[in-house]
Amino acid sequence: MLVLSRKESEQLLIGDNIVLTINRISGNRVAIGIEAPRDVRIVRGELNRHEISAKGSAPVAMSMDETNVAVASKPHD
């Protein structure tokens, strides 16, 4: 695992087409902006498929809308 320190408004680049921006730091919470292609699936770590199957609920996936803002949606079955 790579561990990096970032300040507000600083970015991390992943590959050629994913940008993470530290939007806000407040106490022990960090707000992260994600710019990625629409076909890149972004899911919170605690929502892995094994855990979802055990609980019987559907995961919430993050995708990019037309303004490059991450939006939550439930996957289609």
C-alpha positions in Angstrom: 0.0 0.0 0.0 1.3 3.4 -0.9 0.6 6.1 1.8 0.8 9.8 0.8 0.1 13.0 2.7 -2.0 15.6 0.9 -3.4 19.0 1.9 -6.7 20.6 0.9 -7.0 21.2 -2.8 -4.0 19.0 -3.6 -4.4 16.1 -6.1 -3.4 12.5 -6.7 -3.2 11.2 -10.2 -3.9 7.5 -10.9 -2.8 6.4 -14.3 -3.6 8.8 -17.1 -7.3 9.4 -16.5 -8.2 9.4 -12.8 -7.7 12.4 -10.5 -8.4 12.5 -6.8 -8.7 15.9 -5.2 -8.7 16.5 -1.5 -11.7 18.9 -1.2 -12.0 19.4 2.5 -10.4 18.2 5.8 -12.5 18.6 8.9 -11.4 16.8 12.1 -11.0 13.1 11.2 -13.1 13.3 8.0 -11.8 14.0 4.5 -13.9 14.9 1.5 -12.4 13.5 -1.8 -13.4 14.5 -5.3 -13.0 11.9 -8.0 -12.6 12.6 -11.7 -12.7 9.3 -13.7 -14.1 8.0 -16.9 -17.8 7.0 -16.8 -16.9 3.3 -17.2 -14.8 3.2 -14.0 -16.8 1.7 -11.1 -16.2 3.5 -7.8 -17.5 1.8 -4.6 -16.8 2.5 -1.0 -14.5 -0.1 0.5 -17.0 -1.4 3.1 -19.4 -2.2 0.3 -17.5 -5.2 -1.2 -19.5 -7.9 -2.8 -18.9 -10.5 0.0 -20.2 -8.2 2.7 -23.2 -7.1 0.6 -24.2 -10.8 -0.1 -24.1 -11.6 3.6 -26.3 -8.6 4.5 -28.7 -9.1 1.5 -28.6 -5.5 0.3 -27.5 -4.0 -3.0 -24.3 -1.9 -3.2 -24.3 1.7 -4.1 -21.9 2.5 -6.9 -20.4 5.9 -7.7 -20.3 7.1 -11.3 -19.6 10.5 -12.9 -22.4 12.7 -14.1 -22.1 15.2 -17.0 -20.4 17.7 -14.8 -17.7 15.2 -13.5 -19.3 15.0 -10.1 -19.6 11.6 -8.4 -23.2 10.5 -8.0 -24.6 7.5 -6.2 -26.7 4.9 -7.9 -27.8 1.3 -7.2 -26.7 -1.1 -9.9 -29.3 -2.6 -12.2 -30.0 -6.3 -11.7 
